[in-house]
Amino acid sequence: MTTAPQLAAADALPFDLVGQLLGHAVAGGAPSVEVFAPATGAKIVDLPQSSVADIEAAFATARTAQEKWAKVPVGERAALLRRIHDLVLSEQEAILDIIQLETGKSRVHAFDEVSDVAVNTRFYAAEAKSILAHRKPRGVMPLLTQVEVRNRPKGVVAVISPWNYPLALGASDALPALLAGNAVIGRPDNQTALTLLWAIDVAERAGLPKGLWQAVLGRGAVVGTEVIARADYVDYTGSSATGRTIAQQAGERLIGYSLELGGKNPLLVLEDADVSAAAKIAVRACFASAGQLCESIERIYVHDKVYDQFVTEFVGHTKELALGKTLDFSYEIGSLTFPRQIDTVSKHVDDAVAKGAKVLAGGKARPDLGPYFYEPTVLEGVREGMTVYREETFGPVVSLYRVHSDDEAVDQANDTAYGLNASVWSRDVTRGREVAARVRAGSVNVNEGFIAAWGSVAAPSGGLGISGTGRRHGPEGLLKYIDTQTIAVQRGLPIAPLPGMSEQLWAKTMTLYLGVMKTLRQK
């Protein structure tokens, strides 16, 4: 591993900027908490916390604002997203600094979040009118029964976002909810709250009415429960364990929810793959944001015929990765974010090595760089009984496995309770598609790691199994935030026996009518 220059460009954010951002938080009724930069240990902010009264006030304000917002034409809401798109791109230097300081990730991976907001706002601004348009399906009696399906916003949507991608998962989920006519209460992780507050600040400067998008702050076990108790819909990204709890809480209130949870994602290198391309892209697929990404690859299955070449090139690329903590693009890999993350990574690697696995690259913490740095790590010889074999590491660790056929690769890839993302490599795209279709995952990339599917925001993204339920992106990512209302108008003849007609004759007449409709292939 190489090491980038370690003098940070800044250890703290400008005082006036922090004050401006905190002004968007509905918080202060509970004691504040200190937030520190993972990469340097410097204090970022004394973060106010929300009390139950703060949360009540936020929802009251949101409901009042939402009633007015729902009457704003979709075209005007879409124009707002276009302005947000432009501001995020033009002011990206500020948010890149904030994301890096709060998460410890490298700048190149912080930029992934900026681009995520840009592609989402552009897509939904362009497609909102058609996706949200009222529909007029065929009525039960053509011409006589006129039906209209209207879309109604849910009301107040709770977006509970994680610390690992605070802008992408805090803003890119909230903005479609706003576009659909809802208000949003965001509950970011304390560690990355300033990132979400920056997004709200940008949205309001772009023209979003105050009160429509607010943030409440605090630990999920306390604040999250209070938010779910008041929301009309819940959007959550995080661990599978917490997702189950949220589903139970939402189920008790009979409100909808969307959950994107963990992943133990596989990458399959078939015998006809472009090995050099696979080895190069796999590095990014495994180690983006130091592996703290639900979509990242943690298992690689390589056909025996190309295994040795792949391992040589993949391990070589991994060892070339530079670790650092400056607020610039001089390195690829940053710090882990929390003590618990480096503890998990260390335990998984140490357990595997103790039970016979071999470290091909990395394998150790780097306290000389900062408290939570860990080298990108490649393991070989991982097997059942080792913790890393089945459990999600959520860190810069990947395991290599030799396979002898497509069937074996698919069987091993599917041997998991997770089902979020996968990758298949083959020079034969038809073969790659066929293998991809057999992999049990919500998204499968052919000749790419995760960005092809994730970045194609016109298509839905989400998990199977314990990786979650519901979808973001695509029409599904907007329609989940609305309820439908069917209005049916009957004209002329009633859907009932005519005067003087017996019920028996009515039944015979309707039987004839239904048969004719089938013959005419009418829906």
Secondary structure, DSSP 8 states (H G I E B T S, - for coil): -EE-----S-SS--HHHHHHHHTTB---SEEEEEEE-TTT--EEEEEEE--HHHHHHHHHHHHHHHHHHTTS-HHHHHHHHHHHHHHHHHTHHHHHHHHHHHH---HHHHHHHHHHHHHHHHHHHHHHHHHH--B--B-SSTTTEEEEEEEEE-SEEEEE--SSSHHHHHHTTHHHHHHTT-EEEEE--GGGHHHHHHHHHHHHHTT--TTSEEE--S-IIIIIHHHHTT-SEEEEES-HHHHHHHHHHHHHHT-EEEEE----EEEEE-TTS-HHHHHHHHHHHHHGGGG--TTSEEEEEEEHHHHHHHHHHHHHHHHH-EE--SSSSS-SB---SSHHHHHHHHHHHHHHHHTT-EEEE--SB-TTT-TT-B--EEEES--TTSHHHHS---SSEEEEEEESSHHHHHHHHT-SS--SEEEEE-S-HHHHHHHHHHS-SSEEEESSSSHHHHH-TTS-B--SGGGEES-BSHHHHHHTTEEEEEEEEE-SS-SS--TT--HHHHHHHHHHHHHHHHHTT--
